[in-house]
């Protein structure tokens, strides 16, 4: 299977190749090269991959090709609210991101994608479902169950099913919901199923083998847990000196789009308020409602806000390619959150800088991060 290096090497339809080209994709990422030959042939697959490895395009291209190869016949009856493919995501940010990618990849096809998630106006979503036939439905579990109960969505015609970030689904307690959704779908012999997860424990594997049919397994270890494109610094300073250090970083010429991470919502709020006096700043935390979140994220994406302050939960769904700096105002309690945070920069082949403040309070979290990265971190003094 190693012959697949470029998208052109795969047997893709012209409309998908055209979208892929417009998006600037040429080389397949490791996960795409290993999974697509199997999934395009209709096989179920499990992929262990972090965000940023190209997994979204992997499952979207699989679904789009499957649907294009089996167009609806003129005499086949179709119903509104009856999607052919379902993608489940744990968070609204991720669902939205997948939806944007689906729109881009189906641009030259007649396929219609709809995204449904909690926190968004209900009528707006039912209108999207009632407007025309739905081919690809992207959803968060709670809202989807709600729509099924109210008779707006039917899953009896699902031909392809994707469960993204299965480990997060487990952590967030969504598995009973997904089990319920499975009962509305055709059996795994009558649909293609793909499951992706950043980490695999026994629970995730049990689900995978229960819901998938003889799946092909691909494990993509990040080359390094952190990208070579991210230059990492750890500065030793007191809690009291952190804010001044942050303003110095923001004042530097190189800092043109910066994400500042803090562990708690109250810390994020305080930073947002203080920084707001001198900078265009937006924040993402559990306290910010969905419509505001999207507005804030757009503002940050299009450069109208230079600084984004966020908690880890909110930071998970951020995919902005030109982030110059990530600042860890506080070191995360979970080492994989550190990897996730700094992965927001150094994306799409661009270099990025990650700066972590290490005060007496943060020092407790250092050993776990060092163990996770399998490296001894060099602590520097801020000149």
Secondary structure, DSSP 4 states (H G I P E B T S, - for coil): -TT--BGGGS---HHHHHHHHHTT--BPPHHHHHHHHHHTTT--EEEE--TTSSHHHHHHHHHHHHHHHTPPPTTS---TT--SEEEE-SSHHHHHHHHHHHHHHTTTSS--EEEE-TTS-HHHHHHHHHHS--SEEEE-HHHHHHHHHTTS---TT--EEEE--HHHHHHTT-HHHHHHHHHHSPPTTSSEEEEEESS--HHHHHHHHHHSSS-EEEE---SSSS-TTEEEEEEE--GGGHHHHHHHHHHSTT-SSEEEE-SSHHHHHHHHHHHTTTS-EEEESTTS-HHHHHHHHHHHHTTS-SEEEE-HHHHTT---TT--EEEESS--SSHHHHHHHHTTSS-TT--EEEEEEE-TTTHHHHHHHHHHHTSPPPEEE--
